[in-house]
Amino acid sequence: MKRRLLIALFIFGSFFGSTVTFADAATEAATAADPVAEKRLQKLSEELRCLVCQNQTIADSNAELAQDLRREVRGMIKDGKTDKEIVDFMVTRYGDFVLYRPPVKGITLLLWGGPVALMLFGLFALQRYLRRRATRINAEDQPLSADESSRADAMLKEIDQK
């Protein structure tokens, strides 16, 4: 009976293009049976960014790469690695970008300071625009000179006569 079930799962997985092997399924089942390991996996998955989605953690993403990364983390937990070792491995392999909250250092300074700098630049540009606009409006609101007033009156009389 078990053999038939395994054959059916293999055929079903092959038919739908599943890349999960039986060893991976056994690892997932063993880790899922251990609630402490599963909690560690969940915590680590929330700290790592999906490299495909870019705005989701690997816990939230259903992309194949996110599933592979979760599987990799699950295997490292099973091998007895610490959380720091797992995160260090991922950073070594994929760079600081894999961290959902990258550390503040020289290379990631733009990630942290970029939004603030962009907001300050926007406020500066808005203030400059508003000042120029106010100057233009004030310049246009000057009263007419005597010559301009007489020309305007002449134009109005010409329009009335037509």
C-alpha positions as CSV (number, residue, x, y, z in Angstrom):
1,M,0.0,0.0,0.0
2,K,2.8,2.4,0.9
3,R,4.6,1.6,-2.3
4,R,1.5,2.4,-4.4
5,L,1.1,5.7,-2.5
6,L,4.7,6.6,-3.1
7,I,4.4,5.8,-6.8
8,A,1.2,7.8,-7.1
9,L,2.8,10.8,-5.4
10,F,5.9,10.5,-7.7
11,I,3.7,10.4,-10.8
12,F,1.5,13.2,-9.5
13,G,4.6,15.3,-8.7
14,S,6.3,14.5,-12.0
15,F,3.1,15.3,-13.9
16,F,2.7,18.8,-12.3
17,G,6.5,19.6,-12.4
18,S,7.1,19.4,-8.7
19,T,10.7,19.6,-7.7
20,V,10.2,18.2,-4.2
21,T,12.1,15.0,-3.6
22,F,11.2,12.4,-1.1
23,A,14.2,13.3,1.0
24,D,13.0,16.9,1.1
25,A,9.5,15.7,2.1
26,A,11.0,13.5,4.8
27,T,13.0,16.5,6.1
28,E,10.0,18.7,6.1
29,A,7.9,16.1,7.9
30,A,10.7,15.6,10.5
31,T,11.1,19.4,11.1
32,A,7.3,19.9,11.1
33,A,7.1,17.3,13.9
34,D,9.4,19.4,16.0
35,P,7.6,22.5,17.1
36,V,10.7,24.3,18.3
37,A,12.4,23.8,14.9
38,E,9.3,24.9,13.1
39,K,9.2,28.1,15.2
40,R,12.8,28.8,14.4
41,L,12.1,28.2,10.7
42,Q,9.2,30.7,10.9
43,K,11.3,33.3,12.7
44,L,14.2,33.0,10.3
45,S,11.8,33.0,7.3
46,E,10.5,36.3,8.5
47,E,14.0,37.8,8.6
48,L,15.0,36.7,5.0
49,R,13.8,38.5,1.9
50,C,12.5,36.6,-1.1
51,L,15.0,37.5,-3.9
52,V,12.3,37.1,-6.6
53,C,9.5,39.1,-5.0
54,Q,11.8,41.6,-3.3
55,N,9.1,43.0,-1.0
56,Q,8.1,39.8,0.8
57,T,9.8,37.6,3.2
58,I,10.4,34.0,2.3
59,A,7.7,33.1,4.8
60,D,5.1,35.2,2.8
61,S,6.2,34.3,-0.7
62,N,5.1,31.3,-2.7
63,A,7.9,31.7,-5.3
64,E,9.9,28.6,-6.1
65,L,13.1,30.3,-4.9
66,A,11.4,31.2,-1.6
67,Q,10.4,27.5,-1.2
68,D,13.9,26.4,-1.9
69,L,15.3,28.9,0.6
70,R,12.8,27.7,3.3
71,R,13.9,24.1,2.5
72,E,17.6,25.1,2.8
73,V,16.9,26.8,6.2
74,R,14.9,23.8,7.3
75,G,17.8,21.5,6.4
76,M,20.3,23.7,8.2
77,I,18.1,23.7,11.3
78,K,18.0,19.9,11.1
79,D,21.8,19.8,10.9
80,G,21.9,21.7,14.2
81,K,23.2,25.1,12.9
82,T,22.5,28.2,15.0
83,D,20.3,31.1,13.7
84,K,23.4,33.3,13.4
85,E,25.2,30.6,11.3
86,I,22.1,30.3,9.0
87,V,21.8,34.0,8.5
88,D,25.5,34.4,8.0
89,F,25.4,31.6,5.4
90,M,22.5,33.3,3.5
91,V,24.3,36.7,3.6
92,T,27.5,35.1,2.4
93,R,25.7,33.4,-0.5
94,Y,23.2,36.2,-1.5
95,G,24.6,39.4,0.1
96,D,22.9,41.8,2.5
97,F,20.0,42.1,0.2
98,V,18.7,38.8,1.4
99,L,18.1,40.3,4.8
100,Y,14.6,41.9,5.2
101,R,16.2,44.6,7.5
102,P,19.7,45.1,6.2
103,P,22.3,46.4,8.6
104,V,23.4,50.0,8.5
105,K,26.8,50.2,7.0
106,G,28.6,52.0,4.2
107,I,27.2,49.9,1.3
108,T,23.6,49.9,2.6
109,L,23.6,53.5,3.6
110,L,21.7,54.4,0.5
111,L,19.0,51.9,1.4
112,W,18.5,53.5,4.8
113,G,19.2,57.2,3.9
114,G,17.7,57.2,0.4
115,P,14.1,57.7,1.4
116,V,14.9,60.5,3.9
117,A,17.2,62.2,1.3
118,L,14.5,61.9,-1.3
119,M,11.9,63.4,1.0
120,L,14.1,66.3,2.0
121,F,14.9,67.0,-1.7
122,G,11.2,66.9,-2.5
123,L,10.4,69.4,0.3
124,F,13.3,71.7,-0.9
125,A,12.0,71.6,-4.5
126,L,8.4,72.3,-3.3
127,Q,9.5,75.2,-1.2
128,R,11.5,76.7,-4.1
129,Y,8.6,76.3,-6.5
130,L,6.1,77.9,-4.1
131,R,8.5,80.9,-3.6
132,R,9.0,81.4,-7.3
133,R,5.3,81.1,-7.9
134,A,4.5,83.7,-5.2
135,T,7.1,86.1,-6.7
136,R,5.5,85.7,-10.2
137,I,2.0,86.2,-8.8
138,N,3.1,89.3,-6.9
139,A,4.8,90.7,-10.0
140,E,1.7,90.2,-12.1
141,D,-0.6,91.8,-9.5
142,Q,1.1,95.3,-9.9
143,P,-1.4,98.1,-10.7
144,L,-1.4,99.4,-14.3
145,S,0.6,102.4,-15.2
146,A,-1.1,105.5,-16.6
147,D,-0.1,104.6,-20.1
148,E,-1.3,101.0,-19.8
149,S,-4.6,102.2,-18.2
150,S,-5.3,104.6,-21.1
151,R,-4.5,101.8,-23.7
152,A,-6.8,99.4,-21.9
153,D,-9.6,102.0,-21.9
154,A,-9.1,102.6,-25.6
155,M,-9.3,98.9,-26.3
156,L,-12.5,98.6,-24.3
157,K,-14.1,101.5,-26.1
158,E,-13.2,100.0,-29.5
159,I,-14.8,96.7,-28.4
160,D,-18.0,98.5,-27.3
161,Q,-18.3,100.3,-30.6
162,K,-18.3,97.0,-32.6
